[in-house]
Amino acid sequence: MLRNWENKVVVIAEDEQINYLFLKAVLKPTKAQVIWTKTGRETIDICNTEKVDIVLMDIKMPDLNGLEATIEIKKDFPNLPIIAQTAYAMEEDEDASMEAGCDDYISKPIRPENLLAIMSKYIQ
C-alpha cells in the first residue's frame, strides 16, 4: 500500500544510528519529513519547537528514557500520537508504555509493513 505523507513530520527518537537509518529507509517511500532525535530531552525540545505529526519513541535512551519523555510531551501535546518502539518485548513493557501515554507499541525487530499499518491509524 502506497502512503503519501509528504506533508507530515515524523520524529524518530532513537539513540542507535543503525535503528534510525532502518526506520528512515522504511519511511522514505512515504515522503514524510523525518527528524532524528537521540535523547528524551532532545525529543521533548523538538516537539515544543516543531509541528510534529507523530513520534516513534524508543524506550531505552540516554538522559530521559522514552517513557519519561512521553509523559512530558503528553502534558503539552495530549493528542500527539506516540508509538513506543522497543526491543523490550515483554507484556509488562507494553503496559508501561501505554501507562506513560504512548498511543501504540511495536517491538523490535520491526517489520516495515506492521510499522506503517500502525502509523496509518494516526496519520493519513
C-alpha positions as CSV (number, residue, x, y, z in Angstrom):
1,M,0.0,0.0,0.0
2,L,1.4,3.3,-1.1
3,R,1.3,6.1,1.6
4,N,1.8,9.7,0.8
5,W,2.8,11.6,3.9
6,E,4.8,14.3,2.2
7,N,3.2,17.0,4.4
8,K,3.8,15.0,7.7
9,V,6.6,15.3,10.2
10,V,7.8,12.1,11.9
11,V,10.2,12.3,14.8
12,I,12.3,9.2,15.2
13,A,13.5,9.2,18.8
14,E,16.3,6.6,18.7
15,D,19.8,6.7,20.1
16,E,21.1,3.9,17.9
17,Q,22.1,5.1,14.4
18,I,21.5,1.8,12.7
19,N,17.9,1.7,14.0
20,Y,17.3,5.3,12.9
21,L,18.7,4.5,9.4
22,F,16.4,1.5,9.2
23,L,13.3,3.5,10.2
24,K,14.3,6.3,7.9
25,A,14.5,3.8,5.0
26,V,11.1,2.4,5.9
27,L,9.6,5.9,5.8
28,K,11.4,7.1,2.6
29,P,8.6,5.9,0.2
30,T,6.0,7.8,2.2
31,K,7.8,11.1,1.6
32,A,7.4,12.1,5.2
33,Q,9.8,14.6,6.7
34,V,11.9,12.8,9.3
35,I,13.6,14.4,12.3
36,W,16.1,12.4,14.3
37,T,16.4,12.9,18.0
38,K,18.8,10.8,20.1
39,T,17.7,11.6,23.6
40,G,14.5,12.0,25.5
41,R,15.3,15.7,26.3
42,E,16.0,16.4,22.6
43,T,12.7,14.8,21.6
44,I,10.8,17.0,24.0
45,D,12.5,20.1,22.7
46,I,11.7,19.2,19.1
47,C,8.0,18.6,20.0
48,N,8.0,22.0,21.6
49,T,9.5,23.8,18.6
50,E,8.3,22.0,15.5
51,K,4.9,21.0,14.2
52,V,5.2,17.2,14.7
53,D,2.6,14.7,13.4
54,I,3.8,11.5,15.1
55,V,6.7,10.3,17.3
56,L,8.3,6.9,17.0
57,M,9.7,6.7,20.6
58,D,12.5,4.3,21.5
59,I,12.1,3.4,25.2
60,K,15.8,2.9,26.1
61,M,17.5,6.3,25.5
62,P,20.1,8.4,27.4
63,D,19.1,11.2,29.8
64,L,15.4,10.8,29.8
65,N,14.1,7.4,28.6
66,G,11.2,7.2,26.2
67,L,8.6,6.7,28.9
68,E,9.7,9.8,30.8
69,A,9.9,11.8,27.6
70,T,6.4,10.6,26.6
71,I,4.9,11.7,29.9
72,E,6.4,15.2,29.4
73,I,5.3,15.5,25.8
74,K,1.8,14.4,26.5
75,K,1.4,17.2,29.2
76,D,1.6,19.8,26.4
77,F,0.5,17.7,23.4
78,P,-2.1,15.2,24.6
79,N,-3.2,14.4,21.1
80,L,0.2,13.9,19.5
81,P,0.4,10.2,18.6
82,I,3.4,8.5,20.1
83,I,4.3,4.9,19.2
84,A,6.7,3.1,21.5
85,Q,9.3,1.1,19.7
86,T,11.4,-1.1,21.8
87,A,13.5,-4.3,21.9
88,Y,11.8,-5.0,25.3
89,A,9.0,-7.3,24.1
90,M,7.5,-8.3,27.4
91,E,3.8,-7.7,28.0
92,E,4.7,-5.5,31.1
93,D,6.8,-3.3,28.8
94,E,3.8,-2.7,26.5
95,D,1.7,-2.0,29.6
96,A,4.3,0.5,30.9
97,S,4.4,2.2,27.5
98,M,0.6,2.6,27.4
99,E,0.5,3.8,31.0
100,A,3.1,6.5,30.2
101,G,0.8,7.8,27.4
102,C,2.0,6.0,24.3
103,D,-0.8,5.5,21.8
104,D,0.6,2.3,20.4
105,Y,3.5,-0.1,20.7
106,I,5.7,-2.1,18.3
107,S,8.5,-4.4,19.3
108,K,11.9,-4.8,17.6
109,P,12.8,-6.2,15.2
110,I,10.3,-4.1,13.4
111,R,8.6,-5.3,10.3
112,P,8.1,-2.4,7.9
113,E,4.5,-3.1,6.9
114,N,3.5,-3.5,10.5
115,L,5.0,-0.2,11.4
116,L,3.4,1.6,8.5
117,A,0.0,0.0,9.3
118,I,0.2,1.2,12.9
119,M,1.3,4.7,11.8
120,S,-1.6,4.8,9.4
121,K,-4.1,4.6,12.3
122,Y,-2.8,8.0,13.4
123,I,-1.8,9.9,10.3
124,Q,-3.5,9.9,6.9
